[in-house]
Amino acid sequence: MARTKIATLNLRIDPGIKDAVREAADMEHRSVANMIEILIRRYCDEAGIVIQEQGEMFPGNQHG
């Protein structure tokens, strides 16, 4: 089975924003990391920014 590649992103944000993201994540039963990913995906979708999916980045990494 192919391993999933995950990138790490370290950032500094205002504590109030962190609390708001944590609250949003709790409301949707998500982790904070997953909530941030969802928010980025939503923004990119609305802005017309294409996110290259992992299968497209690593063609030899096919599941199945």
C-alpha positions in Angstrom: 0.0 0.0 0.0 1.3 3.4 -0.9 2.0 5.9 1.9 0.1 9.2 2.0 2.4 12.2 1.8 1.5 15.0 4.2 3.2 18.4 4.3 3.6 20.3 7.6 2.7 23.9 7.9 3.8 25.9 10.9 2.2 29.3 11.4 1.7 32.0 14.0 -1.8 33.5 14.3 -3.7 35.7 16.7 -5.0 33.8 19.7 -8.5 35.0 19.0 -8.4 33.4 15.5 -7.0 30.2 16.9 -9.9 30.1 19.4 -12.4 30.8 16.6 -11.0 28.0 14.4 -11.1 25.6 17.4 -14.7 26.5 18.0 -15.6 26.1 14.3 -13.8 22.7 14.3 -15.7 21.6 17.4 -19.0 22.6 15.8 -18.2 20.4 12.7 -16.7 17.6 14.7 -13.3 18.1 13.0 -9.7 18.5 14.2 -8.3 22.0 14.0 -5.9 20.9 11.3 -8.7 19.4 9.2 -10.8 22.6 9.8 -8.0 24.8 8.5 -7.6 22.5 5.4 -11.4 22.8 4.8 -11.3 26.6 5.1 -8.4 26.8 2.7 -10.1 24.5 0.2 -13.3 26.6 0.4 -11.4 29.8 -0.2 -9.5 28.4 -3.1 -12.7 27.0 -4.7 -14.4 30.4 -4.4 -11.3 32.2 -5.7 -10.9 29.8 -8.6 -7.6 28.5 -7.4 -7.0 24.9 -8.4 -5.5 22.7 -5.8 -3.3 19.9 -7.2 -4.4 16.7 -5.5 -1.9 14.2 -4.2 -2.6 11.7 -7.0 -1.7 14.3 -9.5 1.5 15.3 -7.7 2.7 11.7 -7.3 1.5 9.7 -10.3 3.1 6.5 -9.0 1.2 6.8 -5.7 -2.1 5.2 -6.8 -4.5 3.5 -4.4 -6.1 0.2 -5.2 
